[in-house]
């Protein structure tokens, strides 16, 4: 990587961070929250939340298998508004 490429990369990263980095981070956070909500509806019985028995649970499980442990930790660690205040 030459000196000119490093400067180009630094300028590109600077403008990316200045313009859209916060928006991208918020979109990723929103995506995770929506995905967690979908997972709680479909596989909430892993946490003891019986909602309904979905027909496509096993089809979706192959996509969500790597994320299940992260999702469980996030859901069990999440606090309600009143818990945060006290």
VODODREN-610031 format. One line per field, with one value per residue (C-alpha): residue number from 1; residue in one letter; chain; x, y, z. Coordinates in nm, 4 decimals. Each point is the difference from the previous one (the first is absolute). Layout:
BEGIN
pos <- c(NUM  ...)
code <- c(A  ...)
unit <- c(A  ...)
X <- c(X  ...)
Y <- c(Y  ...)
Z <- c(Z  ...)
***
This chain:
BEGIN
pos <- c(1  2  3  4  5  6  7  8  9  10  11  12  13  14  15  16  17  18  19  20  21  22  23  24  25  26  27  28  29  30  31  32  33  34  35  36  37  38  39  40  41  42  43  44  45  46  47  48  49  50  51  52  53  54  55  56  57  58  59  60  61  62  63  64  65  66  67  68  69  70  71  72  73  74  75  76  77  78  79  80  81  82  83  84  85  86)
code <- c(X  X  X  X  X  X  X  X  X  X  X  X  X  X  X  X  X  X  X  X  X  X  X  X  X  X  X  X  X  X  X  X  X  X  X  X  X  X  X  X  X  X  X  X  X  X  X  X  X  X  X  X  X  X  X  X  X  X  X  X  X  X  X  X  X  X  X  X  X  X  X  X  X  X  X  X  X  X  X  X  X  X  X  X  X  X)
unit <- c(A  A  A  A  A  A  A  A  A  A  A  A  A  A  A  A  A  A  A  A  A  A  A  A  A  A  A  A  A  A  A  A  A  A  A  A  A  A  A  A  A  A  A  A  A  A  A  A  A  A  A  A  A  A  A  A  A  A  A  A  A  A  A  A  A  A  A  A  A  A  A  A  A  A  A  A  A  A  A  A  A  A  A  A  A  A)
X <- c(0.0000  0.1589  0.0049  -0.2644  -0.2347  0.0426  -0.0858  -0.2998  -0.1189  0.0443  -0.1983  -0.2706  -0.0249  -0.0103  -0.2897  -0.1817  0.0290  -0.1060  -0.3079  -0.1582  0.1727  -0.2622  -0.2851  0.1509  0.0502  -0.3633  -0.1230  0.2014  -0.1415  -0.3544  0.0553  0.1152  -0.3016  -0.2444  0.1759  -0.0200  -0.3718  -0.0535  0.2035  -0.1988  -0.3205  0.1348  0.2287  -0.1009  -0.0692  0.3754  -0.0397  -0.3309  -0.2215  -0.2697  -0.1590  -0.1005  0.1481  0.1249  -0.0062  0.3251  0.2053  0.2407  0.0481  0.0977  0.2115  0.2801  0.0419  -0.0226  0.2081  0.3241  -0.1848  -0.2078  0.2508  0.0603  -0.3766  -0.0642  0.2624  -0.1412  -0.3617  0.0799  0.2268  -0.2463  -0.1692  -0.3381  -0.0326  -0.0999  0.2960  0.2366  -0.1454  0.0365)
Y <- c(0.0000  0.3199  0.3338  0.1449  -0.2918  0.0451  0.3691  -0.0808  -0.2604  0.2431  0.2742  -0.2473  -0.1312  0.3536  0.1045  -0.3285  0.0525  0.3614  -0.0639  -0.3448  -0.1996  0.0864  -0.0810  -0.3370  -0.0810  0.0902  -0.2132  -0.2968  0.0471  0.0241  -0.3108  -0.1934  0.1148  -0.0994  -0.3330  -0.0605  0.0778  -0.2462  -0.2639  0.0451  -0.0631  -0.3041  -0.1658  0.1694  -0.3370  -0.0341  0.2734  -0.1318  0.2396  -0.2156  0.2032  -0.2455  -0.2929  0.1238  -0.2297  0.1318  -0.0087  -0.2663  0.1750  0.3250  -0.1738  -0.0755  0.3742  0.1037  -0.2749  0.2052  0.2948  -0.1801  0.0285  0.3711  0.0543  -0.1834  0.2079  0.3224  -0.0824  -0.1205  0.2991  0.2577  0.2047  0.1616  0.3792  -0.0243  -0.2255  0.2566  0.2838  -0.1766)
Z <- c(0.0000  -0.1172  0.1716  -0.2327  0.0683  0.3760  -0.0273  -0.2193  0.2524  0.2903  -0.1759  -0.0979  0.3569  0.1388  -0.2220  0.0637  0.3744  -0.0306  -0.2142  0.0311  0.2738  0.2644  -0.2356  -0.0879  0.3677  0.0790  -0.2902  0.1264  0.3493  -0.1368  -0.2121  0.3062  0.2028  -0.2755  -0.0436  0.3756  -0.0049  -0.2837  0.1801  0.3212  -0.1918  -0.1804  0.2552  0.3225  0.1568  0.0560  0.2616  0.1313  -0.1932  -0.1614  -0.2785  -0.2708  -0.1816  -0.3356  -0.2980  -0.1412  0.3203  -0.1233  -0.3340  0.1719  0.2610  -0.2470  -0.0655  0.3647  0.1582  0.0140  0.1571  0.2636  0.2864  -0.0680  -0.0202  0.3288  0.1816  -0.1426  0.0884  0.3515  0.0687  -0.1362  0.2718  0.0080  0.0321  0.3676  0.0756  -0.1512  0.2105  0.3341)
***
